[in-house]
C-alpha cells in the first residue's frame, strides 16, 4: 500500500518524520486533507490541529503558522511554531486561558492593539487546549 512521507519541521527542530496514510492540516482558511497521490499544492498554515493517521493510530500536533507543501507523495509542514500533543499540559493551558480572559474583561479596551494581541493569544490557547484534550 502506498503511503505519504511526512515531515513536520519548526525553525529549531524536527517534530515528526515518517510514513502516514492520511493527514489533516489546519490551513489559513480551514482544514485540508491529504491522501496518497494528492495534486501538488502549497498553502499557508493557520492556527490549529494537525492529525496524522496510519493504519492503527492517529497522532496530534498543534501548529501556529507556516506553510504546507505536498508533491510526489511527500508532505512537508514548515511551521512557525508547533508541538506534539504529549508536550501540551491541558490544565496549565486552561489556567492561562482563564487568566487571559479575566485580564481582557477587566483591563482592556475593546479593539485596542492590546485587545487584538489578547484575541490572538486566546485563539492560540483554545487550539492548544483542543489538541491537549484529544
Residue, then its C-alpha position, 0 to 999 in steps of 0.5 A: x500500500x502506498x503511503x505519504x512521507x511526512x515531515x513536520x519541521x519548526x525553525x529549531x527542530x524536527x517534530x515528526x518524520x515518517x510514513x502516514x496514510x492520511x493527514x489533516x492540516x489546519x490551513x489559513x482558511x480551514x482544514x485540508x486533507x491529504x491522501x496518497x497521490x494528492x495534486x501538488x499544492x502549497x498553502x499557508x498554515x493557520x492556527x490549529x490541529x494537525x492529525x496524522x493517521x496510519x493504519x492503527x493510530x492517529x497522532x496530534x500536533x498543534x501548529x501556529x503558522x507556516x506553510x504546507x507543501x505536498x508533491x510526489x507523495x511527500x508532505x512537508x509542514x514548515x511551521x512557525x511554531x508547533x508541538x506534539x500533543x504529549x508536550x501540551x499540559x491541558x490544565x496549565x493551558x486552561x489556567x492561562x486561558x482563564x487568566x487571559x480572559x479575566x485580564x481582557x474583561x477587566x483591563x482592556x479596551x475593546x479593539x485596542x492593539x492590546x485587545x487584538x494581541x489578547x484575541x490572538x493569544x486566546x485563539x492560540x490557547x483554545x487550539x492548544x487546549x483542543x489538541x491537549x484534550x484529544 
